[in-house]
Amino acid sequence: MNPIEIGIMLGKIVLVLAGLLTTVPIMLFMERRGSALMQNRLGPNRIGPFGFFQAICDAIKFIFKEDLPPAHVNKFYFSLAPWVAVIPAFMTFAAIPFAGPVTLNGTQISFQIANLDVGVLYCFAIGSLGVYGIIMAGWSSNNKYSLLGALRSSAQMISYELTLGLSVIGLMMVFQSVKLGDMVVSQGEALVSIAGVTIPKWGIFIQPVGFIVFLISIFAETNRLPFDLPEGEPELIAGYHLEYGSMRFALFMMAEFVNLAVASGLIVTLFFGGWQLLPGFGFLAHLLTGAGVIQNGNLVVVLFQFLSFLIKVVFFLWFFVWVRWTVPRFRFDQLMALGWKVLFPIALANVFVTGLLIYKGVF
């Protein structure tokens, strides 16, 4: 790699890291204000406009708070566990494209840290490593509630990873690729035109059943309500991070919110066209370029592609908050029964039906 390519790569890494780190305080704000809105109360409203800077004060508190591990824990694995949970969360986003490629001075810039040939498999493989941090935290805490939370998490995530993987096989069969960039480009094609309205070939339109299975499974994979059984406050107090405080606890919280951002990015990339423009954005980009406001039309289009991707991701981040404060928590036996007895057979049937439709020439 020449120095220009190295600089571009470092720039993309910094951009993604800054975006994911910014997601954490924004999600804290959305969680607090969203729950307050749904429960008809004010929520945080003292520090900053609408209490927006409350999350920043919390971060400062976590950084400077004394952090003494309890005497009964295994200190090495107890300290290592939060990092094992948070690092894979950041790594997973490397394969997700957040805008289309652009050519500047003869150099093509792809807005994706790693354009891997096995992008989907990479996301699933790296994302599944986070469970080791949870298991390590529960075991090293030497606390029965923490250990139960870790056991629940391992059973839950292993069970739903199978369904999660099966839910996207139909997309791979239709798009004939596992590269996320190629899948996004394919979703820019027209699926059908009805009364002059063109329906794009988004994943949700060609794989609606796969989308529903994927969405439910992603809630279980991210340990979010109604599937937050590894934490389960009524039974386990705080689950696997019961003994954690200060910055170590903040790392677990950061891992959860970054995983939500990655999950939202995957949902958008696989089923909602990724960086494909939202309705009306193409007209705005053409208007700006034609009016001569910005000379380089490619940059205008890329800007609107990035904005389209960001709006879709923010919507699903809000959707996670919405579901959390709307749907009650499942029992653990209900959670496992839903995964193995309902979602798993549906995912298998979806793969079979997709293969049949491809054979008949529908796709």
LINKA-V455441 format. One record per backbone hydrogen bond with DSSP energy under -1.0 kcal/mol. NH is the residue of the N-H (numbers start at 1). CO is the residue of the C=O. E is the energy in kcal/mol with one decimal. If there is no record, write none. Layout:
BEGIN
NH&CO&E  NH&CO&E
END
This chain:
BEGIN
6&2&-2.3  7&3&-2.4  8&4&-2.4  9&5&-2.5  10&6&-2.6  11&7&-2.2  12&8&-2.3  13&9&-2.2  14&10&-2.5  15&11&-2.3  16&12&-2.5  17&13&-2.7  18&14&-2.7  19&15&-2.2  20&16&-2.7  21&17&-2.6  22&18&-2.0  23&19&-1.3  26&22&-1.6  27&23&-2.9  28&24&-2.2  29&25&-2.2  30&26&-2.6  31&27&-2.9  32&28&-2.2  33&29&-2.8  34&30&-2.2  35&31&-2.1  36&32&-2.0  37&33&-2.4  38&34&-2.2  39&35&-1.7  41&36&-2.7  51&48&-1.9  52&49&-1.7  53&47&-1.3  54&51&-1.4  57&53&-1.9  58&54&-2.1  59&55&-2.1  60&56&-2.1  61&57&-2.2  62&58&-2.6  63&59&-2.1  64&60&-1.9  65&61&-1.3  73&70&-1.2  74&140&-2.3  75&73&-1.0  78&74&-2.6  79&75&-1.9  80&76&-1.8  81&77&-2.2  84&80&-1.9  85&81&-1.7  86&82&-2.0  87&83&-2.4  90&86&-1.4  91&87&-2.2  92&88&-1.9  94&91&-1.6  95&92&-1.2  96&93&-1.5  98&111&-2.3  102&109&-2.3  104&107&-2.8  107&104&-2.0  109&102&-3.8  112&110&-2.1  114&94&-2.3  116&114&-1.7  120&178&-2.2  122&118&-2.7  123&119&-2.1  124&120&-2.0  125&121&-2.8  126&122&-2.9  127&123&-2.1  128&124&-1.6  129&126&-1.4  130&127&-1.1  132&129&-1.6  134&130&-1.2  135&131&-2.6  136&132&-2.6  137&133&-2.1  138&134&-2.4  139&135&-2.5  140&136&-2.5  141&137&-1.2  142&139&-1.3  147&143&-2.6  148&144&-2.2  149&145&-2.0  150&146&-2.2  151&147&-2.4  152&148&-2.5  153&149&-2.2  154&150&-2.4  155&151&-2.2  156&152&-2.8  157&153&-3.0  158&154&-2.0  159&155&-1.9  160&156&-2.3  161&157&-1.6  164&160&-2.6  165&161&-2.4  166&162&-2.1  167&163&-1.9  172&168&-2.0  173&169&-2.3  174&170&-2.1  175&171&-3.0  176&172&-1.5  183&179&-2.1  184&180&-2.1  185&181&-2.1  186&182&-2.4  187&183&-1.4  188&185&-1.5  189&186&-1.5  191&199&-2.9  192&199&-1.3  194&197&-3.0  197&194&-2.2  199&192&-3.3  201&189&-2.6  202&200&-1.5  204&271&-2.3  205&202&-1.1  206&202&-1.4  207&203&-2.3  211&207&-2.1  212&208&-1.9  213&209&-2.3  214&210&-2.5  215&211&-2.8  216&212&-2.3  217&213&-2.4  218&214&-2.3  219&215&-1.2  220&216&-1.3  221&217&-2.4  222&218&-1.8  224&219&-2.2  227&224&-3.2  231&228&-1.1  232&228&-2.6  235&232&-1.1  236&232&-3.6  237&233&-1.3  238&236&-2.9  239&236&-2.2  241&238&-1.0  242&239&-1.8  244&241&-1.0  248&245&-1.0  249&245&-1.1  250&246&-1.9  251&247&-1.8  252&248&-1.4  253&249&-2.3  254&250&-2.8  255&251&-2.6  256&252&-2.0  257&253&-2.1  258&254&-2.7  259&255&-2.3  260&256&-1.6  261&257&-1.9  262&258&-2.6  263&259&-2.9  264&260&-2.7  265&261&-2.4  266&262&-2.4  267&263&-2.5  268&264&-2.5  269&265&-2.5  270&266&-2.8  271&267&-2.3  272&268&-1.4  274&268&-2.8  276&273&-2.6  281&278&-2.0  284&280&-1.8  285&281&-2.6  286&282&-2.3  287&283&-2.4  288&284&-2.5  289&285&-2.3  290&286&-2.8  291&287&-1.9  292&289&-1.1  293&288&-1.7  300&296&-1.3  301&297&-2.4  302&298&-2.7  303&299&-2.2  304&300&-2.0  305&301&-2.4  306&302&-2.7  307&303&-2.1  308&304&-2.4  309&305&-2.5  310&306&-2.5  311&307&-2.4  312&308&-2.1  313&309&-2.3  314&310&-2.6  315&311&-2.0  316&312&-1.8  317&313&-2.2  318&314&-2.3  319&315&-2.0  320&316&-2.1  321&317&-1.4  322&318&-2.8  323&319&-2.6  324&320&-1.9  325&321&-1.7  326&323&-1.6  327&323&-2.6  330&226&-2.2  335&331&-2.3  336&332&-2.3  337&333&-2.2  338&334&-2.5  339&335&-1.8  340&336&-2.4  341&337&-2.5  343&338&-2.8  344&339&-1.7  346&342&-1.8  347&343&-2.8  348&344&-2.1  349&345&-2.6  350&346&-2.2  351&347&-1.8  352&348&-2.0  353&349&-2.7  354&350&-2.4  355&351&-2.3  356&352&-2.0  357&353&-2.4  358&354&-2.4  359&355&-2.1  360&356&-1.9  362&357&-2.6
END
